Amino acid sequence: MRDIKASIGDEGGSVDCGGGGAGETGGATSPNNGAERRRESREAMASMLRDATIRAVMSTIAHDVNQPLAAVVTNANAGLRWLNRPEPDVDEVQTLLARIVKDGHRAGDLIAGIRAKFSEEHTEPRAVSPCEVVADVVALLGDELESRRVAVRNEMPAGLPPVLAERARLALAFFNVMLNAIEAMESVTDRDRVLTISSKRGDADELLFAIEDSGTGIDPDSMDGLFEAFVTTKAHRAGMGLPISRKIIEGCGGRIWASARDPYGSAFFVTLPVAAASDN
């Protein structure tokens, strides 16, 4: 996988909070160079998303297949115990049941190997600026925002404390949520398409982020399964973006949930733990 960190900013980069529109990430660059960097960044993010999707798919398959395999092993062992009682002892059946047990364990080992092969490589979490990550992702989505005529309202205040996370993975989580919001406004024609990003201090140890859109909203029947794998309202999507975001956010010790906005649109909320001074 390409190193995406260069595409979403260095750890020590400087990006202001608040007021930044799409593409306003600071620093002077020519239009051609800027467009090329955005294209490369989108390709890197897409590659990272594909890899994360493969891992999530394999993990889901492994989890689902392991359950019936475990039942096969349990039932086969129970059959062996019954056959070992004073009742008629059919050697051939006992042998077959023993093979079922053996094959069940073998299949479980194979699945465990698949899961290990596609397990994610993690870098150490460190203190990162949420303002910088959000600004980088907004810039990365600049062409999408422009082509879909979506305005960005960045209401994140200056001076937010850093959060403890892996920068590239946190950027992917916000990327998925923001792209979902942008796509939710695609059919809107009777009002402005606005993506609003805000944040505030929650309790003493966490930040609360809100990503809101003026789109068509969320079907109440889909709300419960919104963050489940393969659940999607888009015909051309596999429904993996939001589950991946949830996995990343929860891996950072945070939470993510969604709700409908009044009178229209949807809002996604994310909490992330504030980094301790020793994490800087």
N, C-alpha and C positions, 0 to 999 in steps of 0.2 A: 504494500500500500504506500502511496506517496505520502511524504511528510506534509501534513496539512497545516502544521503550525505556522509555516512561513506565509501561508495564504490567508491566515486570519489574524496576523499581527504577532509581533514578538512579545514575550512576557513583559518586557520593559517599555513597551510602546506607550505613547501618550495620546489619548483620545478624550475629548471633553464630553461630559454628560449633558444631556438636554439640548434641544434646539437643533440637533443635527438631522438633516434630511438624507435621503438616499444618496450615497456616494460621497458624503462629506466626512471623510475619515482623516483629514488633516494631511499636510504635506503637499508640495507642488509637484505635479506630474503632467506630462503631455496627454491630450485626449486619447491618442493612439495607445500610448503605454498604459494608461488607466483602463481602457477597454480590454486590452490584452490581459492585464493582471486580473480583472474581474472574470474574464472568460476562464483563465487558468484556475482561479479560485473556485468557480462554480464546478468545473470539471473535477477538482480535487474533492470538493464536498460531495459531489455525486458519487465518486468512487468510494468515499468513506461510507456514504449511506448504503450503497450496494453491499459493501462488505458487512456492515452492521445488520443489514436485512438478511443476508445469508446466515450469519451467526444466529440471529433470532429465529429464523425458520428452522434451522437444524436443532436448536434448543427446544423449540416447540414440538417438533416431530419426535425427538428423543423422549421428551416428557410424556407425550401422549401414548407412544408405543410401549414405553416401559410399564405403564399401568396394566394393560392386558397381559403382558408377559409375566408380571408379578403374580397375577391371578392364575395363570397357567401353572407356575411353579407351586403356588400354594395348593391348588386343587390336585395337582399330581402327587404331591407329598401326602395329602390326605388320602388319596387312593391307595398309595403304598401302605399307609398305616392300616387301612381297612383290609387290604389283602394279607397283611401279616397276622391278622386275627385268626382264631381257630376256624373261621369260615373257609369255604373252598379257596385254595391258594392256586391261582392260575399263574404259573411261572412266565408264560409268554406275555400276559398282560402286565405283570410286574416288571418285566424287562422293558416293555414299551413305555411304561410310566417312568421308569428310571431314565430312559432316553429323553422323554419330554422334559424332565427336570434338568438333565445335562444340557439339552439344546436351549432351554430357557435361559440358563445361566450364560451360555455361550452368546446368545443373542444380546443379553444384557451387557456383556463385556464389549461386544462390537459397538453397541450404541454408545456406551461410555467412552469408547475410543473416538467415535465420531464427534461427540460433544467436546472431548479434550482437544481434538484437532482444530475445531472451530472456536475454541475458547478465546476470549478477548485478551490481548496483551495490554496491560495497564501501565501507565507511567504514574509516578507518585503525585497525588494531589498537592496543590500548592495554592497560595493566596493569589487570586486573580481579580482584576477589576471587572465587575459586571458591566459597567458603563462601556468599557473598551470592547468587551465581547459582543454586546448588543450592537454597538456602532459598527463593528466589523461585519456582523451578519447583515445588518441593514444595507451596508455598502455592497455586500456580496449579492444581495437580492435586488440591486439597483435596476437592472434591466427588466426583471420581472415586474417590479413596481411601475416602471415607466410604460412597459407594453400593455399592462392591465389598467393603467391610469389610476393607480392607488397612491394616495398621499399618506405620508408618515407624520405622525404627531408624537415626537419624542418628549415625554414629560418626566424623564428620569432626572432627579435633582443631582446637582453637583455634590461631591463630598461623600458619596456612598462608600461604606467600608468594603474591603475586599471579601470575597467568599472563597471557601475551600473547595477546589474542584480541579479536574483535568481540563485545561483550557480548550483543547480541540474538541473533546467530547461535549463539553458544555455548549460550545458554539453549535455543534450538530443538533443538540436538543432544542435550542432556540430557533435554529434554522427550520427544523421540521414544523414547529408550532407556528412560526410566522408564515411559512409557505402555505400551511393549511388555512390560515386566516386570509391570505391573499386569494387563494383559490375559492374560498367561500364567498367572495365578493364578485366573482366573475360575471354572474348573471344579473347583478344589480344595475338598473338603469334609471331609477327614479330618485336617486340621492347620491351624495358624494361617497366615494369609496375611501374610507379612512382606516388606517392601521394605527392604533394608539398603543404606545408602550410606556408604562409607568412603573414606579417602584417606590416603596417606602419601608421604613424600619418596622418590622413586626414586633415580636417580643425582643428581649435583650440580646438574643443570640441568633436571630435570623432576619433575612430580608424577604419581603413579599413583592413579587413582580406580577403585573397584569398585562396581558396582550389581548387587546380588544379589536374587534372588527365591526363593520357596518353591513355585514353580509346577510344571508338568508336565515342565519341561526342554526340551531341544532335540533334535530327531530327528538322529542322527548323519549321516543321508543328506542333511540340509539344511544342515549346518554349513558346508560349503565355499562355498555360494552365499548365505549368510545376508545378506551386505551387497551383493548384486547387485540391480539394478533389476528389479522385477516378480516377485521371488522372495518368496513369503509362505506361511505355513501358515494364514492366516486368510481365510475365504471372502469376507469383506466388505471386505478391505483390498487396495490395489493393490500393496503391497510396496515402497513408496518411502521410508518413514520411516527405516529403518536405513541405506539407501544415502545418504540426505541427511545423516544424522549422520556417516557416514564421511567424506563429502566435506568437511563443515565441520571435523571434527577434523583431518583431514589438511591442510586449508588453514591450520590454526593451527600446523602443524608437529608434530602429535601422531599417535598411532596408536589404533585401536580394534579389539578382538577379543572373542570370546566362548568360553566353555567350559561344560561341564556340571558341576553341583555334585553332591557325594556326600552323602546318598543321593538327593536330588531337587533340582529347581530348576536355574536357570542363572545364570551370572555374566557380566557385560559389563565389560571393563576398558578404561580410557581413560588415555593418557598425554598430558600437555600440557607444553610448555616453560615454565619459570619465567621471568617477565619480568625483564629486566635493570634495574638501578637507573635507567638513563637513560630507561626506558620509563614511569616513574611520572609 
